[in-house]
Amino acid sequence: MKPEQITAWALNELPAEEQPKIEAALQADPMVLSQADEVKSFCDFLSAELRDEDFALSEDQRSALA
């Protein structure tokens, strides 16, 4: 299984027709499933942190970047 497929699975971004195939492949290989679960946990963590407004750029910081 390709890393980008695991990432797409972890982010729930797989095309509907690919979902069952990837799920079956993950269930068939416990090692790959473990790695995929780690990727999903990391993606979930990043998604939660990126939503935290405490880490958002201030208006001054945004202007400086622009």
Secondary structure, DSSP 4 states (H G I P E B T S, - for coil): --HHHHHHHHTT-S-TTTHHHHHHHHHH-HHHHHHHHHHHHHHHHHHHHHH-GGGSPPHHHHHHH-
